[in-house]
């Protein structure tokens, strides 16, 4: 399969680490290019070796790696790939991380804590990355951690289209699971033309992953509530939020999130809850043992492929989201 090229002889190469080959192949198919052949393996002591099996000199290189378990291994492999590209004279290196590892460690909550999300950005830059492409960062400020252009893509239009195809819009109330997600939820309300509700909650600082939900701000009585978030990890927050909505008279609850981390015991929690559907994208691989009846997985590959094309042809990534989300934050033009 040929590489994508344009009249000025630019050449695009798409390279992928080993964390999620299925998504990489989907993106390659959407672009109509082949994945650049790469030799990668682990030494006995766990060190990673990478070598590209064709020339990348002068290319516009896109390195895709999803930061899934074991997350530290796959981040390291991506850094090694970037370094190899730089030393092989790639003209421009764009790092694609559908799910940005360590994104939840974006600030210091107490003294003597790291800002690991900033460290990851610094590592990418030091390795030789010119540009970063990612989907639905945990907080938008992470864009400022990388010293270069950042293409912040949104799954909301994809998720919202699915929701509106299943539920009459006039019955929907969009719900933010906490105050930090309100801006994201507001974009949903703009697209769906639906009212907004917010769940007020407080985390227990002494017990990790434990959330106490207090009250709903907004009217959810007899409404189909679409609970929106950027990720679902253990499912505790989402299930407790859904229970609060039902306690306040919600007719039904649908959950929509970009990243399905689904750490144990998320599968059991979500399947056994009164939530009718859990919608995520495939920014992260979801193994068969983490699938459940209520889960719907939508492909992010078309969005990634479109963004890659816009970057390669010096188009506008921002314009991809302007119609659906007036406040979209894609930072490149």
C-alpha positions as CSV (number, residue, x, y, z in Angstrom):
1,X,0.0,0.0,0.0
2,X,1.5,3.4,-1.0
3,X,2.4,6.2,1.4
4,X,0.3,9.3,1.3
5,X,2.1,12.1,-0.5
6,X,1.3,15.6,-1.9
7,X,2.7,17.4,-5.0
8,X,5.6,19.1,-3.1
9,X,7.0,15.6,-2.4
10,X,6.2,15.6,1.3
11,X,5.8,12.0,2.5
12,X,3.7,10.8,5.4
13,X,4.7,7.8,7.4
14,X,2.5,6.3,10.1
15,X,4.3,4.3,12.7
16,X,2.9,2.4,15.7
17,X,4.1,0.9,18.9
18,X,3.0,-2.5,20.1
19,X,0.4,-1.3,22.7
20,X,-2.6,-1.3,20.4
21,X,-2.0,-2.6,16.8
22,X,-5.7,-2.8,16.1
23,X,-6.3,0.9,16.4
24,X,-3.1,1.7,14.4
25,X,-4.4,-0.5,11.6
26,X,-7.8,1.2,11.7
27,X,-6.2,4.6,11.4
28,X,-3.9,3.4,8.5
29,X,-6.9,2.0,6.7
30,X,-8.8,5.3,7.1
31,X,-5.8,7.2,5.7
32,X,-5.2,4.7,2.9
33,X,-1.6,4.1,3.8
34,X,0.4,1.2,5.2
35,X,1.9,1.1,8.6
36,X,5.7,1.6,8.3
37,X,7.3,-1.7,9.1
38,X,9.0,-1.6,12.5
39,X,11.1,-4.2,14.4
40,X,10.5,-4.0,18.1
41,X,11.2,-6.5,20.9
42,X,12.2,-6.7,24.6
43,X,15.5,-7.9,25.8
44,X,15.6,-10.4,28.7
45,X,16.1,-7.6,31.2
46,X,13.1,-5.7,29.9
47,X,14.9,-3.1,27.8
48,X,13.1,-2.3,24.5
49,X,14.7,-2.3,21.1
50,X,13.2,-0.5,18.1
51,X,14.4,-0.2,14.5
52,X,12.5,1.1,11.5
53,X,12.8,-1.2,8.5
54,X,12.6,1.5,5.8
55,X,14.0,5.0,5.4
56,X,12.2,7.8,7.2
57,X,14.6,10.6,6.1
58,X,12.7,13.8,5.3
59,X,9.3,12.3,6.2
60,X,6.4,13.8,8.1
61,X,6.3,11.0,10.7
62,X,3.3,10.2,13.0
63,X,4.0,7.9,15.9
64,X,0.9,6.4,17.4
65,X,0.9,4.7,20.8
66,X,-2.0,4.2,23.2
67,X,-0.9,4.5,26.9
68,X,-2.6,1.4,28.1
69,X,-1.4,-1.2,30.6
70,X,1.6,-1.7,31.2
71,X,1.6,2.1,30.8
72,X,5.2,2.8,31.6
73,X,6.5,0.3,29.1
74,X,4.5,1.7,26.3
75,X,5.4,5.3,27.1
76,X,9.1,4.3,27.1
77,X,8.7,2.5,23.8
78,X,7.1,5.6,22.2
79,X,10.0,7.7,23.5
80,X,12.5,5.3,21.9
81,X,10.6,5.4,18.6
82,X,10.7,9.2,18.7
83,X,14.5,9.2,19.3
84,X,15.0,6.7,16.5
85,X,13.1,8.9,14.1
86,X,15.1,12.0,15.1
87,X,18.4,10.2,14.6
88,X,17.1,8.9,11.2
89,X,16.5,12.5,10.0
90,X,12.7,12.6,9.9
91,X,11.6,16.1,9.0
92,X,8.8,16.4,11.5
93,X,7.7,14.1,14.3
94,X,4.1,14.1,15.6
95,X,3.3,12.1,18.7
96,X,-0.2,10.6,18.7
97,X,-1.4,9.6,22.1
98,X,-5.2,8.9,22.0
99,X,-5.1,8.5,25.8
100,X,-2.4,10.7,27.4
101,X,-0.8,8.8,30.2
102,X,-0.5,10.4,33.7
103,X,-3.0,13.1,32.6
104,X,-4.7,13.0,36.1
105,X,-1.4,14.0,37.7
106,X,-1.7,17.6,36.2
107,X,-1.2,19.6,39.4
108,X,0.1,19.5,42.9
109,X,-2.6,18.8,45.5
110,X,-0.2,18.8,48.4
111,X,3.5,19.5,49.0
112,X,6.2,17.1,47.7
113,X,4.1,15.8,44.9
114,X,5.1,15.6,41.2
115,X,3.3,17.1,38.2
116,X,3.7,13.9,36.1
117,X,1.6,15.1,33.2
118,X,4.2,17.9,32.6
119,X,7.0,15.4,32.9
120,X,5.5,13.3,30.1
121,X,5.3,16.3,27.9
122,X,8.9,17.2,28.6
123,X,10.0,13.7,27.9
124,X,8.3,13.8,24.5
125,X,10.0,17.1,23.6
126,X,13.4,16.0,24.8
127,X,13.1,12.8,22.8
128,X,12.6,14.9,19.6
129,X,8.8,15.4,19.2
130,X,7.8,18.5,17.2
131,X,4.0,18.2,17.7
132,X,1.5,16.4,20.0
133,X,-1.9,15.0,19.1
134,X,-4.3,13.7,21.7
135,X,-7.9,13.1,22.5
136,X,-9.9,14.7,25.4
137,X,-7.3,15.6,27.9
138,X,-8.3,15.3,31.5
139,X,-7.7,19.0,31.8
140,X,-7.1,21.5,29.0
141,X,-4.1,23.1,30.8
142,X,-2.0,20.0,29.8
143,X,-1.8,21.5,26.3
144,X,0.5,24.2,27.8
145,X,2.9,21.6,29.2
146,X,4.2,20.7,25.7
147,X,6.5,23.2,24.1
148,X,5.1,23.0,20.6
149,X,1.8,22.7,18.7
150,X,-0.8,20.5,20.4
151,X,-3.8,19.2,18.5
152,X,-6.5,18.6,21.2
153,X,-9.2,16.4,19.5
154,X,-12.7,15.8,20.8
155,X,-14.8,12.6,20.8
156,X,-17.9,14.5,21.9
157,X,-19.3,14.9,18.3
158,X,-18.9,11.1,17.8
159,X,-20.5,10.2,21.1
160,X,-23.3,12.8,20.8
161,X,-24.3,11.5,17.4
162,X,-24.7,8.0,18.8
163,X,-26.7,9.3,21.8
164,X,-29.0,11.4,19.6
165,X,-29.6,8.5,17.3
166,X,-30.9,6.4,20.2
167,X,-32.8,8.9,22.4
168,X,-35.1,11.8,21.5
169,X,-33.3,15.0,22.2
170,X,-36.2,16.7,23.9
171,X,-36.1,14.1,26.7
172,X,-32.3,14.5,27.4
173,X,-30.7,16.3,30.3
174,X,-26.9,16.4,30.1
175,X,-25.2,15.8,33.5
176,X,-21.7,16.7,34.6
177,X,-20.5,14.3,37.3
178,X,-18.7,17.1,39.1
179,X,-17.9,20.8,38.8
180,X,-14.6,20.1,36.9
181,X,-16.5,18.6,33.9
182,X,-19.0,21.4,33.5
183,X,-17.3,23.0,30.5
184,X,-17.3,19.7,28.7
185,X,-21.0,19.1,29.6
186,X,-21.8,22.6,28.3
187,X,-20.5,21.6,24.8
188,X,-22.9,18.6,24.9
189,X,-25.8,20.9,25.8
190,X,-24.9,23.1,22.8
191,X,-24.9,20.2,20.4
192,X,-28.0,18.4,21.8
193,X,-30.0,21.5,22.7
194,X,-30.5,19.9,26.1
195,X,-30.5,21.4,29.6
196,X,-27.6,20.9,32.0
197,X,-27.5,19.4,35.5
198,X,-24.4,19.1,37.8
199,X,-23.7,16.6,40.5
200,X,-22.0,18.1,43.6
201,X,-19.6,15.6,45.2
202,X,-16.7,15.5,47.5
203,X,-13.8,13.0,47.4
204,X,-12.5,11.4,50.6
205,X,-8.8,12.5,50.6
206,X,-7.8,9.6,52.8
207,X,-9.3,6.8,50.7
208,X,-8.2,6.6,47.0
209,X,-11.0,6.2,44.4
210,X,-13.7,6.8,47.0
211,X,-16.3,9.5,46.2
212,X,-19.3,10.7,48.3
213,X,-22.1,12.1,46.2
214,X,-24.2,14.8,47.8
215,X,-26.8,16.4,45.5
216,X,-28.0,17.2,42.0
217,X,-28.1,20.8,40.9
218,X,-30.7,21.0,38.1
219,X,-33.9,19.3,37.2
220,X,-33.6,15.6,36.2
221,X,-37.1,14.5,37.2
222,X,-38.5,12.1,34.5
223,X,-35.5,12.9,32.2
224,X,-33.1,10.7,30.3
225,X,-29.8,11.7,31.8
226,X,-26.7,11.6,29.7
227,X,-23.8,11.5,32.2
228,X,-20.7,12.7,30.5
229,X,-17.0,12.3,31.5
230,X,-13.6,12.1,29.9
231,X,-12.8,8.6,31.3
232,X,-14.2,5.7,33.3
233,X,-11.6,3.9,35.5
234,X,-13.0,1.8,38.3
235,X,-16.6,3.0,37.7
236,X,-17.2,4.1,41.3
237,X,-17.8,7.7,40.5
238,X,-20.1,7.1,37.6
239,X,-22.2,4.5,39.4
240,X,-22.7,6.6,42.5
241,X,-23.5,9.6,40.2
242,X,-26.1,7.5,38.4
243,X,-27.6,6.3,41.7
244,X,-28.0,9.9,42.8
245,X,-29.8,10.8,39.5
246,X,-32.2,7.9,39.9
247,X,-32.8,9.0,43.5
248,X,-33.7,12.4,42.2
249,X,-36.3,11.0,39.7
250,X,-34.3,10.4,36.5
251,X,-36.2,8.1,34.1
252,X,-33.0,6.6,32.7
253,X,-29.2,7.2,32.8
254,X,-26.8,6.8,29.8
255,X,-23.1,7.2,30.4
256,X,-20.8,8.6,27.7
257,X,-17.0,8.9,28.1
258,X,-14.1,9.1,25.8
259,X,-11.6,6.7,27.5
260,X,-12.6,3.3,28.8
261,X,-9.9,2.4,31.2
262,X,-12.3,0.0,33.0
263,X,-10.0,-1.1,35.8
264,X,-11.4,-3.8,38.1
265,X,-14.2,-3.8,39.3
266,X,-15.6,-1.5,36.6
267,X,-17.2,-4.2,34.5
268,X,-19.2,-5.7,37.4
269,X,-20.1,-2.3,38.8
270,X,-21.4,-0.9,35.5
271,X,-23.2,-4.1,34.4
272,X,-25.0,-4.5,37.7
273,X,-26.0,-0.8,37.9
274,X,-29.3,0.7,36.7
275,X,-27.4,2.5,33.9
276,X,-28.9,1.4,30.6
277,X,-25.8,2.0,28.3
278,X,-22.2,2.8,28.7
279,X,-20.6,4.4,25.6
280,X,-16.9,4.8,25.2
281,X,-14.4,5.1,22.3
282,X,-11.5,2.8,21.4
283,X,-8.8,5.2,22.5
284,X,-7.7,2.4,24.7
285,X,-7.9,-1.4,24.0
286,X,-10.8,-3.1,25.8
287,X,-10.0,-6.8,26.3
288,X,-12.8,-9.4,26.0
289,X,-12.8,-9.9,29.7
290,X,-13.7,-6.3,30.3
291,X,-16.6,-6.2,27.8
292,X,-20.1,-6.4,29.1
293,X,-23.6,-6.3,27.7
294,X,-24.3,-2.6,28.3
295,X,-21.0,-1.5,26.7
296,X,-20.9,0.3,23.3
297,X,-17.5,1.0,21.8
298,X,-17.2,3.6,19.0
299,X,-14.1,4.0,16.8
300,X,-12.0,7.1,17.2
301,X,-9.9,6.1,14.1
302,X,-11.8,8.4,11.6
303,X,-11.2,11.4,13.8
304,X,-7.5,10.6,14.2
305,X,-7.1,10.0,10.5
306,X,-8.8,13.3,9.6
307,X,-6.6,15.2,12.0
308,X,-3.4,13.5,10.6
309,X,-4.5,14.6,7.1
310,X,-5.1,18.2,8.2
311,X,-1.7,18.4,9.9
312,X,0.1,16.8,6.9
313,X,-1.6,19.1,4.4
314,X,-1.2,22.2,6.6
315,X,-5.0,22.3,7.0
316,X,-7.0,23.3,10.0
317,X,-7.5,20.8,12.9
318,X,-9.7,23.4,14.7
319,X,-12.2,23.4,11.8
320,X,-13.0,19.7,12.4
321,X,-14.9,20.7,15.5
322,X,-16.2,24.2,14.9
323,X,-19.6,23.1,13.7
324,X,-20.3,20.7,16.5
325,X,-18.5,22.5,19.4
326,X,-18.1,26.3,19.1
327,X,-15.5,26.4,22.0
328,X,-13.4,23.6,20.6
329,X,-9.8,23.9,21.8
330,X,-7.8,22.4,19.0
331,X,-4.8,24.6,19.0
332,X,-3.4,24.3,15.5
333,X,-4.4,26.1,12.3
